[in-house]
Amino acid sequence: MTFSKKVSVLFDDIANNMLQSFEGWDKHIPQDGEKGGVRERRVRDFLAKHLPSKYGVASGHIIDKRGATSLQEDIVIFDRFNCPVLEIDPYYQVFPCESVYATVEVKSTLDARKIEECIEHTGQLRKLNRGGLGHIESFVFAYDSYESSEKPPPVWASDKFKEKASSEAGQRPMPSIVLCLKQQFMLHFGLAEDDYIVDALESGILLYYCDHLLSRISQVETSSPLLFTDYGWGENDIMRYYEGKLIPIKKLRVKRILLNRTKV
């Protein structure tokens, strides 16, 4: 076996372990919410271990400087070196949108309701104002998919995403990539308004997903936000002493410019 082949086998082993847990002891966790939490943490831990170190992996809400907020995201992939740490507790953070690359929604089973949730998350992300940095990428990691008696799972899932994304107000944005681990398929959206690709593999689906995820997030631009100016100052003025008087810092800056011009 070649070394490159061993990489594929490594990821297949990880995928098999995930599925064994999903179909084994996970089922005996009493509450659905906690089941989902365990499955989210498993995917989050996997990404944290296998993505390059410049990518941080956590969960929480994403905000912009105008006050808009994402829905609570299962997994946030952010710029580890430039993102301010706004940690509420070890399991929840707030992320300025400028320092975020992507999000990953983790679903136990892709059904009509979960697909609607994925589209809602993507739509909320696209509303965040990132200046000229472009949008945050949106991905889905599903353990299983709803099985239709009329269509194969990949066809049913892709058709359902397109159906849910259509609305009277126009086409809603869809996640870039959707993985179904058990059924071994991956959906690519966003190539064009009505276009998508369905890839089905006999093996190597997890490695294939990671490769495409890395390719997409490597194209996302991030920056280090001006945390106080953009997120902390708001409508308030800073009062600074100047020539024995308290003056709002905005007015002080104007006065300094005038003084400099006078000297010139």
C-alpha positions, 0 to 999 in steps of 0.5 A: 500500500502506498503512503498516499493510499494510507491517507485515504484509509486513515480518513475512512477509519475515522468515518467508520468510527463516527458511523459506528458511534452514530448507530451504536451507543449514541442511540442510547443517549436519552435526550435528542438535544444531548445526542446532537451535542455529542455528534457536533462535538465529535465533528468539531474535534475532528476538524480541530485535529485535522485542519491547519493550525491557522484555522480555529474551530469552535461554536457560537454566534457571529456578529457584524459591526452594524449589530446583525447576528448569525443564528447559533452555529454548531461549528465556526472556522475562524482565523486563529491568529487574528480573531479576538477571543470573546469567549463566554465559556469553554463551549461558546464564543462570539466572533466578529464576522471579519475573522470568520472563514466558514461555518459547519452545520452538523445534522444527524439526518438530512430531512425536510426540516433539517434542510430548511434549517441549513438554508436559514443558517446560510441566509442569515450568514449572508446578511452579515456585513463584512465590508469588501471581504465577501461572504462566509462559506457555509457547509453541512455535515450530515451523518445520514439522509432521509430515504425516499421510496421514489428517489435515491438519497442524493437525488432526493436531498439535492431536489429538497434543497432546491425546493426549500431554497425557492421562495416568492421573494427569490432564490435563497442562498444554499450551503456550498457543500453538503456531506452525507457520511453514511450514504457516501455522497456530497452535494455542491451548490452555488456554482450557478443559481440553478446548478449543482453537482452530486458526487457519490463515492464508494470510499474516501468521502470524508477525505473528499469533503475535507479536501473541498472544504479546505479549498473553499475556505482558502479563498475566503478573505479575513481581517483583524477587526477594529474591535473597539472602533467598530464593535465597542464605541457605538454612538458614544463619544470618548471625552479627553482632556485637551487644554484643561477641558473635556472634549469629545475625541471626534471634535479633538481630532478635527481641532488637531487637524486645524492646528496642524494646518495653521502651523503649515 
